[in-house]
Amino acid sequence: TGVQTCALPISQIRSIAPDGNGRVNIVFNESRPRMVSGTLQDEAIRSLLLTAARGSSDPGLRAETVAILVNGANASDVREALVFALEHDQNSAVRLRAMEGLKSYTNDPTVQGALAQVLLRDENQGLRTQAIDLLTEHQGIDLNRQIVGIMQEIMAHEDDAYVRERCQRVLQSVKASAEIY
């Protein structure tokens, strides 16, 4: 059968082989969009969303995916994806959306650890400010020693007066020194 000439990128051609009768067999990949739909409770949809949140090269798609996942943050796999995005995504808008989804889970040690890492490493001042607010919004919050140690470390190098003041207040409330020993 004849084939209409089409503009295929060379990278889409998988193999080319003569068949011995003067014909050439060309195998190429075709990309056809496919739509699936469902709710966040549907396993297939949830799996696709979790994959897109962690692995898409498109920051806009990751941000939209994280915004959708926020509604399912009560599930541990979704919370893990939000923590991953908060700690590893290069786009600050994606990290901010992930943080918003984790607001209700600041008593979770994993979430506390992610927020503490934002305080330590994130160059976005707004994210650091929001992270300290979330970590310190509940009086009497049960912080583990690692978080206390991170706050002591932050006190040694943080330039932002607001973040320093909030860390100092938390350290005082748990009767910890502002210095690292």
OpenMM code with the backbone's topology and positions (N, CA, C; nanometers):
from openmm import Vec3, app, unit

residues = "THR GLY VAL GLN THR CYS ALA LEU PRO ILE SER GLN ILE ARG SER ILE ALA PRO ASP GLY ASN GLY ARG VAL ASN ILE VAL PHE ASN GLU SER ARG PRO ARG MET VAL SER GLY THR LEU GLN ASP GLU ALA ILE ARG SER LEU LEU LEU THR ALA ALA ARG GLY SER SER ASP PRO GLY LEU ARG ALA GLU THR VAL ALA ILE LEU VAL ASN GLY ALA ASN ALA SER ASP VAL ARG GLU ALA LEU VAL PHE ALA LEU GLU HIS ASP GLN ASN SER ALA VAL ARG LEU ARG ALA MET GLU GLY LEU LYS SER TYR THR ASN ASP PRO THR VAL GLN GLY ALA LEU ALA GLN VAL LEU LEU ARG ASP GLU ASN GLN GLY LEU ARG THR GLN ALA ILE ASP LEU LEU THR GLU HIS GLN GLY ILE ASP LEU ASN ARG GLN ILE VAL GLY ILE MET GLN GLU ILE MET ALA HIS GLU ASP ASP ALA TYR VAL ARG GLU ARG CYS GLN ARG VAL LEU GLN SER VAL LYS ALA SER ALA GLU ILE TYR".split()
positions = [
    Vec3(0.0837, -0.1194, 0.0000),
    Vec3(0.0000, 0.0000, 0.0000),
    Vec3(0.0869, 0.1239, 0.0000),
    Vec3(0.0390, 0.2241, -0.0711),
    Vec3(0.1108, 0.3507, -0.0738),
    Vec3(0.0847, 0.4285, 0.0538),
    Vec3(0.1805, 0.5067, 0.0890),
    Vec3(0.1679, 0.5870, 0.2101),
    Vec3(0.1722, 0.7327, 0.1707),
    Vec3(0.0813, 0.8109, 0.2249),
    Vec3(0.0870, 0.9541, 0.1998),
    Vec3(0.2114, 1.0098, 0.2668),
    Vec3(0.2731, 1.1030, 0.1980),
    Vec3(0.3905, 1.1657, 0.2551),
    Vec3(0.3477, 1.2459, 0.3774),
    Vec3(0.4171, 1.2220, 0.4851),
    Vec3(0.3864, 1.2967, 0.6074),
    Vec3(0.5163, 1.3461, 0.6676),
    Vec3(0.5053, 1.4487, 0.7457),
    Vec3(0.6235, 1.5076, 0.8084),
    Vec3(0.6467, 1.4400, 0.9430),
    Vec3(0.7166, 1.3268, 0.9381),
    Vec3(0.7499, 1.2565, 1.0617),
    Vec3(0.8888, 1.2984, 1.1075),
    Vec3(0.9037, 1.3302, 1.2322),
    Vec3(1.0398, 1.3549, 1.2799),
    Vec3(1.1205, 1.2252, 1.2699),
    Vec3(1.2458, 1.2363, 1.2332),
    Vec3(1.3301, 1.1177, 1.2174),
    Vec3(1.3356, 1.0387, 1.3477),
    Vec3(1.3271, 1.1043, 1.4607),
    Vec3(1.3326, 1.0341, 1.5877),
    Vec3(1.2131, 0.9415, 1.6085),
    Vec3(1.1068, 0.9587, 1.5312),
    Vec3(0.9897, 0.8732, 1.5427),
    Vec3(1.0027, 0.7440, 1.4619),
    Vec3(1.1033, 0.7359, 1.3741),
    Vec3(1.1249, 0.6150, 1.2941),
    Vec3(1.2065, 0.5171, 1.3780),
    Vec3(1.1502, 0.3963, 1.3983),
    Vec3(1.2167, 0.2956, 1.4816),
    Vec3(1.3068, 0.2041, 1.4005),
    Vec3(1.2611, 0.1650, 1.2801),
    Vec3(1.3459, 0.0760, 1.1999),
    Vec3(1.3085, 0.0873, 1.0526),
    Vec3(1.4088, 0.0548, 0.9670),
    Vec3(1.3903, 0.0540, 0.8220),
    Vec3(1.4583, -0.0729, 0.7721),
    Vec3(1.3844, -0.1493, 0.6889),
    Vec3(1.4420, -0.2736, 0.6381),
    Vec3(1.3827, -0.3060, 0.5021),
    Vec3(1.4685, -0.3452, 0.4055),
    Vec3(1.4156, -0.3902, 0.2763),
    Vec3(1.3518, -0.5279, 0.2948),
    Vec3(1.2471, -0.5572, 0.2170),
    Vec3(1.1806, -0.6880, 0.2310),
    Vec3(1.2258, -0.7889, 0.1255),
    Vec3(1.3175, -0.7524, 0.0378),
    Vec3(1.3689, -0.8439, -0.0638),
    Vec3(1.2923, -0.8392, -0.1945),
    Vec3(1.1783, -0.7762, -0.1992),
    Vec3(1.0976, -0.7653, -0.3202),
    Vec3(1.0966, -0.6222, -0.3735),
    Vec3(1.1968, -0.5462, -0.3370),
    Vec3(1.2051, -0.4081, -0.3824),
    Vec3(1.1240, -0.3102, -0.2980),
    Vec3(1.0661, -0.3601, -0.1951),
    Vec3(0.9879, -0.2739, -0.1058),
    Vec3(1.0696, -0.2466, 0.0205),
    Vec3(1.0324, -0.1433, 0.0898),
    Vec3(1.0976, -0.1056, 0.2156),
    Vec3(0.9914, -0.1032, 0.3247),
    Vec3(1.0222, -0.1658, 0.4348),
    Vec3(0.9333, -0.1624, 0.5509),
    Vec3(0.9883, -0.0618, 0.6513),
    Vec3(0.9069, 0.0323, 0.6885),
    Vec3(0.9464, 0.1350, 0.7849),
    Vec3(0.8512, 0.1259, 0.9045),
    Vec3(0.9111, 0.1128, 1.0199),
    Vec3(0.8319, 0.1100, 1.1429),
    Vec3(0.8561, 0.2427, 1.2147),
    Vec3(0.7458, 0.3089, 1.2468),
    Vec3(0.7582, 0.4367, 1.3172),
    Vec3(0.6555, 0.4448, 1.4287),
    Vec3(0.6840, 0.5293, 1.5231),
    Vec3(0.5931, 0.5519, 1.6356),
    Vec3(0.4942, 0.6607, 1.5988),
    Vec3(0.3715, 0.6397, 1.6358),
    Vec3(0.2700, 0.7421, 1.6181),
    Vec3(0.2259, 0.7876, 1.7562),
    Vec3(0.1995, 0.9114, 1.7639),
    Vec3(0.1517, 0.9656, 1.8902),
    Vec3(0.0099, 1.0139, 1.8697),
    Vec3(-0.0795, 0.9544, 1.9426),
    Vec3(-0.2196, 0.9945, 1.9341),
    Vec3(-0.2661, 1.0310, 2.0737),
    Vec3(-0.3208, 1.1488, 2.0880),
    Vec3(-0.3719, 1.1857, 2.2196),
    Vec3(-0.4828, 1.0905, 2.2624),
    Vec3(-0.4870, 1.0626, 2.3895),
    Vec3(-0.5909, 0.9781, 2.4462),
    Vec3(-0.6357, 1.0437, 2.5749),
    Vec3(-0.7645, 1.0471, 2.5969),
    Vec3(-0.8145, 1.1097, 2.7179),
    Vec3(-0.8758, 1.0047, 2.8084),
    Vec3(-0.8431, 1.0149, 2.9347),
    Vec3(-0.9102, 0.9366, 3.0374),
    Vec3(-0.9654, 1.0359, 3.1372),
    Vec3(-1.0725, 0.9999, 3.2036),
    Vec3(-1.1263, 1.0914, 3.3041),
    Vec3(-1.1758, 1.0109, 3.4224),
    Vec3(-1.1813, 1.0761, 3.5331),
    Vec3(-1.2269, 1.0126, 3.6559),
    Vec3(-1.1995, 1.1049, 3.7723),
    Vec3(-1.2166, 1.0524, 3.8897),
    Vec3(-1.1949, 1.1311, 4.0107),
    Vec3(-1.0604, 1.0959, 4.0726),
    Vec3(-1.0217, 1.1729, 4.1692),
    Vec3(-0.8965, 1.1488, 4.2407),
    Vec3(-0.8994, 1.0140, 4.3137),
    Vec3(-1.0189, 0.9618, 4.3386),
    Vec3(-1.0306, 0.8317, 4.4046),
    Vec3(-1.0109, 0.7153, 4.3074),
    Vec3(-1.0200, 0.7403, 4.1768),
    Vec3(-0.9953, 0.6355, 4.0769),
    Vec3(-0.8465, 0.6038, 4.0734),
    Vec3(-0.8131, 0.4772, 4.0901),
    Vec3(-0.6730, 0.4370, 4.0991),
    Vec3(-0.5918, 0.4780, 3.9759),
    Vec3(-0.6463, 0.4595, 3.8565),
    Vec3(-0.5733, 0.4927, 3.7338),
    Vec3(-0.5496, 0.6435, 3.7238),
    Vec3(-0.6512, 0.7216, 3.7556),
    Vec3(-0.6380, 0.8682, 3.7515),
    Vec3(-0.5366, 0.9142, 3.8539),
    Vec3(-0.5487, 0.8618, 3.9742),
    Vec3(-0.4569, 0.8986, 4.0827),
    Vec3(-0.3130, 0.8652, 4.0442),
    Vec3(-0.2927, 0.7473, 3.9863),
    Vec3(-0.1587, 0.7060, 3.9444),
    Vec3(-0.1016, 0.8008, 3.8390),
    Vec3(-0.1836, 0.8379, 3.7409),
    Vec3(-0.1382, 0.9320, 3.6381),
    Vec3(-0.1040, 1.0679, 3.6982),
    Vec3(-0.1865, 1.1144, 3.7918),
    Vec3(-0.1604, 1.2436, 3.8565),
    Vec3(-0.0311, 1.2394, 3.9377),
    Vec3(-0.0104, 1.1325, 4.0121),
    Vec3(0.1114, 1.1203, 4.0926),
    Vec3(0.2354, 1.1158, 4.0029),
    Vec3(0.2240, 1.0466, 3.8899),
    Vec3(0.3349, 1.0397, 3.7945),
    Vec3(0.3633, 1.1775, 3.7353),
    Vec3(0.2584, 1.2492, 3.6964),
    Vec3(0.2763, 1.3823, 3.6372),
    Vec3(0.3344, 1.4807, 3.7375),
    Vec3(0.2945, 1.4703, 3.8631),
    Vec3(0.3453, 1.5629, 3.9656),
    Vec3(0.4953, 1.5461, 3.9862),
    Vec3(0.5432, 1.4248, 3.9742),
    Vec3(0.6852, 1.3980, 3.9986),
    Vec3(0.7712, 1.4045, 3.8732),
    Vec3(0.7121, 1.3700, 3.7566),
    Vec3(0.7984, 1.3487, 3.6428),
    Vec3(0.7779, 1.4344, 3.5200),
    Vec3(0.6777, 1.5189, 3.5173),
    Vec3(0.6557, 1.5988, 3.3974),
    Vec3(0.7649, 1.7043, 3.3821),
    Vec3(0.8062, 1.7267, 3.2585),
    Vec3(0.9056, 1.8320, 3.2339),
    Vec3(0.8398, 1.9693, 3.2212),
    Vec3(0.7082, 1.9734, 3.2178),
    Vec3(0.6336, 2.0985, 3.2018),
    Vec3(0.5941, 2.1535, 3.3395),
    Vec3(0.6543, 2.2655, 3.3819),
    Vec3(0.6207, 2.3191, 3.5146),
    Vec3(0.4754, 2.3608, 3.5286),
    Vec3(0.4133, 2.4056, 3.4221),
    Vec3(0.2715, 2.4412, 3.4271),
    Vec3(0.1850, 2.3192, 3.4536),
    Vec3(0.2182, 2.2079, 3.3880),
    Vec3(0.1456, 2.0833, 3.4097),
    Vec3(0.1674, 2.0332, 3.5521),
    Vec3(0.2906, 2.0427, 3.6023),
    Vec3(0.3174, 2.0008, 3.7406),
    Vec3(0.2380, 2.0866, 3.8387),
    Vec3(0.2335, 2.2180, 3.8151),
    Vec3(0.1594, 2.3080, 3.9043),
    Vec3(0.0107, 2.2738, 3.9041),
    Vec3(-0.0454, 2.2509, 3.7860),
    Vec3(-0.1875, 2.2156, 3.7775),
    Vec3(-0.2139, 2.0816, 3.8445),
    Vec3(-0.1244, 1.9862, 3.8249),
    Vec3(-0.1395, 1.8545, 3.8854),
    Vec3(-0.1344, 1.8638, 4.0375),
    Vec3(-0.0379, 1.9379, 4.0891),
    Vec3(-0.0263, 1.9547, 4.2342),
    Vec3(-0.1504, 2.0234, 4.2898),
    Vec3(-0.2038, 2.1218, 4.2166),
    Vec3(-0.3257, 2.1900, 4.2612),
    Vec3(-0.4426, 2.0917, 4.2722),
    Vec3(-0.4498, 1.9960, 4.1823),
    Vec3(-0.5552, 1.8941, 4.1877),
    Vec3(-0.5293, 1.7979, 4.3041),
    Vec3(-0.4041, 1.7580, 4.3213),
    Vec3(-0.3698, 1.6631, 4.4271),
    Vec3(-0.3963, 1.7184, 4.5666),
    Vec3(-0.3905, 1.8495, 4.5820),
    Vec3(-0.4140, 1.9123, 4.7122),
    Vec3(-0.5467, 1.8633, 4.7723),
    Vec3(-0.6452, 1.8398, 4.6875),
    Vec3(-0.7764, 1.7949, 4.7356),
    Vec3(-0.7735, 1.6532, 4.7928),
    Vec3(-0.6684, 1.5797, 4.7670),
    Vec3(-0.6594, 1.4427, 4.8179),
    Vec3(-0.5467, 1.4242, 4.9164),
    Vec3(-0.5003, 1.5332, 4.9784),
    Vec3(-0.3831, 1.5277, 5.0658),
    Vec3(-0.4048, 1.4426, 5.1906),
    Vec3(-0.5282, 1.4031, 5.2186),
    Vec3(-0.5505, 1.3161, 5.3336),
    Vec3(-0.4982, 1.1743, 5.3077),
    Vec3(-0.4718, 1.1390, 5.1834),
    Vec3(-0.4140, 1.0087, 5.1489),
    Vec3(-0.2624, 1.0168, 5.1547),
    Vec3(-0.2003, 0.9160, 5.2118),
    Vec3(-0.0554, 0.9205, 5.2328),
    Vec3(0.0231, 0.9276, 5.1018),
    Vec3(-0.0205, 0.8588, 4.9951),
    Vec3(0.0544, 0.8634, 4.8694),
    Vec3(0.0492, 1.0031, 4.8070),
    Vec3(-0.0633, 1.0705, 4.8218),
    Vec3(-0.0754, 1.2072, 4.7705),
    Vec3(0.0109, 1.3012, 4.8541),
    Vec3(0.0070, 1.2845, 4.9860),
    Vec3(0.0903, 1.3683, 5.0732),
    Vec3(0.2386, 1.3493, 5.0396),
    Vec3(0.2782, 1.2243, 5.0131),
    Vec3(0.4177, 1.1970, 4.9739),
    Vec3(0.4539, 1.2708, 4.8453),
    Vec3(0.3635, 1.2730, 4.7492),
    Vec3(0.3891, 1.3446, 4.6232),
    Vec3(0.4002, 1.4947, 4.6477),
    Vec3(0.3167, 1.5479, 4.7364),
    Vec3(0.3240, 1.6912, 4.7688),
    Vec3(0.4545, 1.7237, 4.8410),
    Vec3(0.4960, 1.6376, 4.9320),
    Vec3(0.6244, 1.6565, 5.0012),
    Vec3(0.7381, 1.6517, 4.9001),
    Vec3(0.7326, 1.5556, 4.8071),
    Vec3(0.8355, 1.5448, 4.7034),
    Vec3(0.8424, 1.6745, 4.6222),
    Vec3(0.7264, 1.7246, 4.5816),
    Vec3(0.7226, 1.8492, 4.5033),
    Vec3(0.7780, 1.9658, 4.5846),
    Vec3(0.7428, 1.9731, 4.7115),
    Vec3(0.7914, 2.0813, 4.7971),
    Vec3(0.9429, 2.0768, 4.8108),
    Vec3(0.9977, 1.9589, 4.8233),
    Vec3(1.1419, 1.9455, 4.8446),
    Vec3(1.2248, 1.9479, 4.7165),
    Vec3(1.1655, 1.9061, 4.6026),
    Vec3(1.2490, 1.8844, 4.4846),
    Vec3(1.2133, 1.9637, 4.3603),
    Vec3(1.0936, 2.0192, 4.3520),
    Vec3(1.0551, 2.0852, 4.2277),
    Vec3(1.1344, 2.2143, 4.2104),
    Vec3(1.1798, 2.2408, 4.0888),
    Vec3(1.2591, 2.3600, 4.0586),
    Vec3(1.1736, 2.4862, 4.0495),
    Vec3(1.0438, 2.4698, 4.0308),
    Vec3(0.9545, 2.5835, 4.0103),
    Vec3(0.8923, 2.6260, 4.1435),
    Vec3(0.9114, 2.7520, 4.1810),
    Vec3(0.8606, 2.7986, 4.3107),
    Vec3(0.7082, 2.7978, 4.3175),
    Vec3(0.6395, 2.8170, 4.2048),
    Vec3(0.4925, 2.8123, 4.2050),
    Vec3(0.4436, 2.6711, 4.2385),
    Vec3(0.5127, 2.5704, 4.1884),
    Vec3(0.4771, 2.4322, 4.2191),
    Vec3(0.5033, 2.4052, 4.3667),
    Vec3(0.6175, 2.4503, 4.4181),
    Vec3(0.6495, 2.4296, 4.5595),
    Vec3(0.5468, 2.4991, 4.6488),
    Vec3(0.5049, 2.6187, 4.6095),
    Vec3(0.4052, 2.6924, 4.6875),
    Vec3(0.2715, 2.6181, 4.6896),
    Vec3(0.2289, 2.5661, 4.5760),
    Vec3(0.1025, 2.4900, 4.5724),
    Vec3(0.1130, 2.3647, 4.6577),
    Vec3(0.2261, 2.2981, 4.6528),
    Vec3(0.2451, 2.1787, 4.7355),
    Vec3(0.2375, 2.2158, 4.8836),
    Vec3(0.2999, 2.3269, 4.9206),
    Vec3(0.2974, 2.3705, 5.0597),
    Vec3(0.1547, 2.4012, 5.1045),
    Vec3(0.0771, 2.4638, 5.0174),
    Vec3(-0.0622, 2.4938, 5.0499),
    Vec3(-0.1404, 2.3653, 5.0772),
    Vec3(-0.1104, 2.2603, 5.0026),
    Vec3(-0.1783, 2.1332, 5.0226),
    Vec3(-0.1387, 2.0631, 5.1508),
    Vec3(-0.0240, 2.0993, 5.2048),
    Vec3(0.0261, 2.0343, 5.3263),
    Vec3(-0.0086, 2.1116, 5.4532),
    Vec3(-0.0741, 2.2259, 5.4402),
    Vec3(-0.1054, 2.3118, 5.5560),
    Vec3(-0.1748, 2.2376, 5.6693),
    Vec3(-0.2643, 2.1495, 5.6376),
    Vec3(-0.3417, 2.0792, 5.7408),
    Vec3(-0.2658, 1.9630, 5.8040),
    Vec3(-0.1437, 1.9377, 5.7591),
    Vec3(-0.0705, 1.8196, 5.8046),
    Vec3(0.0622, 1.8551, 5.8717),
    Vec3(0.0676, 1.9716, 5.9352),
    Vec3(0.1934, 2.0156, 5.9965),
    Vec3(0.2312, 1.9336, 6.1192),
    Vec3(0.1418, 1.8513, 6.1715),
    Vec3(0.1781, 1.7618, 6.2819),
    Vec3(0.2437, 1.6337, 6.2321),
    Vec3(0.2388, 1.6087, 6.1020),
    Vec3(0.3017, 1.4918, 6.0413),
    Vec3(0.4533, 1.5155, 6.0380),
    Vec3(0.5329, 1.4265, 6.0971),
    Vec3(0.6785, 1.4456, 6.1002),
    Vec3(0.7415, 1.4610, 5.9613),
    Vec3(0.6876, 1.3918, 5.8612),
    Vec3(0.7417, 1.4030, 5.7259),
    Vec3(0.7173, 1.5433, 5.6705),
    Vec3(0.5992, 1.5963, 5.6942),
    Vec3(0.5659, 1.7318, 5.6494),
    Vec3(0.6520, 1.8331, 5.7242),
    Vec3(0.6686, 1.8144, 5.8544),
    Vec3(0.7558, 1.9037, 5.9317),
    Vec3(0.8976, 1.9029, 5.8752),
    Vec3(0.9474, 1.7846, 5.8425),
    Vec3(1.0821, 1.7735, 5.7855),
    Vec3(1.0938, 1.8463, 5.6528),
    Vec3(0.9907, 1.8344, 5.5684),
    Vec3(0.9924, 1.9038, 5.4389),
    Vec3(0.9893, 2.0549, 5.4588),
    Vec3(0.9070, 2.1014, 5.5514),
    Vec3(0.9010, 2.2451, 5.5788),
    Vec3(1.0346, 2.2956, 5.6340),
    Vec3(1.0964, 2.2157, 5.7184),
    Vec3(1.2272, 2.2530, 5.7716),
    Vec3(1.3315, 2.2598, 5.6610),
    Vec3(1.3231, 2.1680, 5.5643),
    Vec3(1.4168, 2.1719, 5.4514),
    Vec3(1.3958, 2.2969, 5.3670),
    Vec3(1.2718, 2.3409, 5.3537),
    Vec3(1.2438, 2.4662, 5.2829),
    Vec3(1.3150, 2.5802, 5.3561),
    Vec3(1.3050, 2.5810, 5.4875),
    Vec3(1.3718, 2.6857, 5.5657),
    Vec3(1.5230, 2.6837, 5.5453),
    Vec3(1.5781, 2.5652, 5.5377),
    Vec3(1.7232, 2.5518, 5.5224),
    Vec3(1.7732, 2.5845, 5.3825),
    Vec3(1.7003, 2.5381, 5.2800),
    Vec3(1.7573, 2.5397, 5.1456),
    Vec3(1.6895, 2.6295, 5.0446),
    Vec3(1.5620, 2.6591, 5.0626),
    Vec3(1.4892, 2.7285, 4.9568),
    Vec3(1.5347, 2.8738, 4.9472),
    Vec3(1.5627, 2.9181, 4.8260),
    Vec3(1.6071, 3.0559, 4.8056),
    Vec3(1.4904, 3.1534, 4.7971),
    Vec3(1.3690, 3.1030, 4.7876),
    Vec3(1.2513, 3.1887, 4.7777),
    Vec3(1.2106, 3.2348, 4.9173),
    Vec3(1.2243, 3.3647, 4.9422),
    Vec3(1.1953, 3.4219, 5.0729),
    Vec3(1.0498, 3.3989, 5.1138),
    Vec3(0.9569, 3.4116, 5.0203),
    Vec3(0.8158, 3.3910, 5.0505),
    Vec3(0.7868, 3.2490, 5.0967),
    Vec3(0.8508, 3.1515, 5.0343),
    Vec3(0.8327, 3.0125, 5.0750),
    Vec3(0.8916, 2.9881, 5.2137),
    Vec3(1.0080, 3.0462, 5.2419),
    Vec3(1.0676, 3.0294, 5.3749),
    Vec3(0.9790, 3.0917, 5.4816),
    Vec3(0.9243, 3.2094, 5.4513),
    Vec3(0.8358, 3.2758, 5.5472),
    Vec3(0.7114, 3.1914, 5.5722),
    Vec3(0.6518, 3.1389, 5.4670),
    Vec3(0.5325, 3.0567, 5.4846),
    Vec3(0.5659, 2.9274, 5.5586),
    Vec3(0.6831, 2.8701, 5.5314),
    Vec3(0.7229, 2.7466, 5.5991),
    Vec3(0.7363, 2.7691, 5.7495),
    Vec3(0.7984, 2.8780, 5.7898),
    Vec3(0.8133, 2.9035, 5.9338),
    Vec3(0.6770, 2.9320, 5.9957),
    Vec3(0.5898, 2.9997, 5.9228),
    Vec3(0.4544, 3.0244, 5.9742),
    Vec3(0.3806, 2.8927, 5.9972),
    Vec3(0.3907, 2.8006, 5.9026),
    Vec3(0.3222, 2.6722, 5.9170),
    Vec3(0.3810, 2.5895, 6.0307),
    Vec3(0.5121, 2.5924, 6.0441),
    Vec3(0.5754, 2.5158, 6.1513),
    Vec3(0.5438, 2.5728, 6.2893),
    Vec3(0.5155, 2.7005, 6.2958),
    Vec3(0.4994, 2.7648, 6.4267),
    Vec3(0.3573, 2.8086, 6.4573),
    Vec3(0.2618, 2.7786, 6.3702),
    Vec3(0.1269, 2.8304, 6.3924),
    Vec3(0.0552, 2.7655, 6.5095),
    Vec3(0.0893, 2.6440, 6.5443),
    Vec3(0.0239, 2.5767, 6.6566),
    Vec3(0.1149, 2.5831, 6.7784),
    Vec3(0.0681, 2.6481, 6.8814),
    Vec3(0.1456, 2.6517, 7.0056),
    Vec3(0.1507, 2.5105, 7.0618),
    Vec3(0.2629, 2.4769, 7.1153),
    Vec3(0.2788, 2.3450, 7.1742),
    Vec3(0.2961, 2.2353, 7.0708),
    Vec3(0.3298, 2.2736, 6.9470),
    Vec3(0.3497, 2.1732, 6.8423),
    Vec3(0.4632, 2.0791, 6.8843),
    Vec3(0.4456, 1.9537, 6.8570),
    Vec3(0.5418, 1.8526, 6.8958),
    Vec3(0.6495, 1.8417, 6.7878),
    Vec3(0.7594, 1.9140, 6.8090),
    Vec3(0.8694, 1.9105, 6.7131),
    Vec3(0.9724, 1.8083, 6.7588),
    Vec3(1.0212, 1.7295, 6.6658),
    Vec3(1.1240, 1.6339, 6.7035),
    Vec3(1.2598, 1.7038, 6.7114),
    Vec3(1.3578, 1.6339, 6.7618),
    Vec3(1.4909, 1.6937, 6.7825),
    Vec3(1.5548, 1.7397, 6.6521),
    Vec3(1.5279, 1.6662, 6.5450),
    Vec3(1.5850, 1.7039, 6.4158),
    Vec3(1.5350, 1.8416, 6.3741),
    Vec3(1.4053, 1.8689, 6.3921),
    Vec3(1.3488, 1.9983, 6.3550),
    Vec3(1.4061, 2.1070, 6.4443),
    Vec3(1.4197, 2.0781, 6.5721),
    Vec3(1.4805, 2.1756, 6.6642),
    Vec3(1.6229, 2.2041, 6.6188),
    Vec3(1.6978, 2.1011, 6.5821),
    Vec3(1.8348, 2.1203, 6.5344),
    Vec3(1.8407, 2.2035, 6.4075),
    Vec3(1.7451, 2.1812, 6.3180),
    Vec3(1.7404, 2.2592, 6.1943),
    Vec3(1.7111, 2.4059, 6.2264),
    Vec3(1.6196, 2.4295, 6.3196),
    Vec3(1.5894, 2.5684, 6.3571),
    Vec3(1.7112, 2.6350, 6.4201),
    Vec3(1.7870, 2.5608, 6.4990),
    Vec3(1.9112, 2.6162, 6.5542),
    Vec3(2.0087, 2.6489, 6.4422),
    Vec3(2.0170, 2.5640, 6.3427),
    Vec3(2.1043, 2.5887, 6.2278),
    Vec3(2.0585, 2.7127, 6.1508),
    Vec3(1.9279, 2.7274, 6.1361),
    Vec3(1.8728, 2.8432, 6.0657),
    Vec3(1.9114, 2.9716, 6.1383),
    Vec3(1.9076, 2.9684, 6.2700),
    Vec3(1.9428, 3.0871, 6.3485),
    Vec3(2.0865, 3.1318, 6.3197),
    Vec3(2.1722, 3.0383, 6.2836),
    Vec3(2.3128, 3.0710, 6.2584),
    Vec3(2.3352, 3.1397, 6.1245),
    Vec3(2.2426, 3.1238, 6.0272),
    Vec3(2.2710, 3.1806, 5.8948),
    Vec3(2.1559, 3.2582, 5.8313),
    Vec3(2.0382, 3.2575, 5.8892),
    Vec3(1.9220, 3.3236, 5.8273),
    Vec3(1.9343, 3.4751, 5.8349),
    Vec3(1.9144, 3.5409, 5.7199),
    Vec3(1.9220, 3.6870, 5.7133),
    Vec3(1.7884, 3.7544, 5.7416),
    Vec3(1.6792, 3.6848, 5.7160),
    Vec3(1.5473, 3.7444, 5.7309),
    Vec3(1.5098, 3.7539, 5.8790),
    Vec3(1.4831, 3.8758, 5.9257),
    Vec3(1.4533, 3.8997, 6.0668),
    Vec3(1.3254, 3.8281, 6.1104),
    Vec3(1.2245, 3.8254, 6.0240),
    Vec3(1.0983, 3.7602, 6.0591),
    Vec3(1.1183, 3.6105, 6.0831),
    Vec3(1.1890, 3.5439, 5.9923),
    Vec3(1.2136, 3.4007, 6.0054),
    Vec3(1.2957, 3.3737, 6.1306),
    Vec3(1.3978, 3.4555, 6.1551),
    Vec3(1.4811, 3.4392, 6.2750),
    Vec3(1.3973, 3.4547, 6.4019),
    Vec3(1.3122, 3.5550, 6.4039),
    Vec3(1.2299, 3.5813, 6.5234),
    Vec3(1.1351, 3.4655, 6.5500),
    Vec3(1.0729, 3.4102, 6.4442),
    Vec3(0.9809, 3.2979, 6.4614),
    Vec3(1.0554, 3.1727, 6.5088),
    Vec3(1.1727, 3.1483, 6.4526),
    Vec3(1.2531, 3.0341, 6.4971),
    Vec3(1.2911, 3.0496, 6.6443),
    Vec3(1.3349, 3.1684, 6.6795),
    Vec3(1.3758, 3.1936, 6.8181),
    Vec3(1.2584, 3.1709, 6.9136),
    Vec3(1.1398, 3.2165, 6.8748),
    Vec3(1.0216, 3.1986, 6.9589),
    Vec3(0.9914, 3.0496, 6.9794),
    Vec3(1.0017, 2.9713, 6.8721),
    Vec3(0.9759, 2.8275, 6.8837),
    Vec3(1.0810, 2.7621, 6.9717),
    Vec3(1.2060, 2.7966, 6.9493),
    Vec3(1.3133, 2.7380, 7.0299),
    Vec3(1.2943, 2.7704, 7.1777),
    Vec3(1.2529, 2.8922, 7.2086),
    Vec3(1.2265, 2.9292, 7.3475),
    Vec3(1.1094, 2.8497, 7.4038),
    Vec3(1.0061, 2.8288, 7.3216),
    Vec3(0.8877, 2.7565, 7.3705),
    Vec3(0.9180, 2.6111, 7.4030),
    Vec3(1.0169, 2.5519, 7.3358),
    Vec3(1.0539, 2.4137, 7.3666),
    Vec3(1.1791, 2.4093, 7.4538),
    Vec3(1.2135, 2.5264, 7.5075),
    Vec3(1.3267, 2.5406, 7.6000),
    Vec3(1.4579, 2.4906, 7.5397),
    Vec3(1.4798, 2.5301, 7.4143),
    Vec3(1.6036, 2.4955, 7.3445),
    Vec3(1.6831, 2.6218, 7.3188),
    Vec3(1.8117, 2.6088, 7.3162),
    Vec3(1.9005, 2.7199, 7.2891),
    Vec3(1.8933, 2.7581, 7.1417),
    Vec3(1.9192, 2.8835, 7.1125),
    Vec3(1.9226, 2.9291, 6.9739),
    Vec3(2.0557, 2.8918, 6.9081),
    Vec3(2.1526, 2.8453, 6.9854),
    Vec3(2.2825, 2.8081, 6.9294),
    Vec3(2.2913, 2.6577, 6.9093),
    Vec3(2.3791, 2.6190, 6.8176),
    Vec3(2.4075, 2.4767, 6.7934),
    Vec3(2.5254, 2.4388, 6.8808),
    Vec3(2.5153, 2.3231, 6.9423),
    Vec3(2.6256, 2.2769, 7.0266),
    Vec3(2.6993, 2.1644, 6.9610),
] * unit.nanometer
topology = app.Topology()
chain = topology.addChain("A")
for resn in residues:
    res = topology.addResidue(resn, chain)
    for name in ("N", "CA", "C"):
        topology.addAtom(name, app.Element.getBySymbol(name[0]), res)
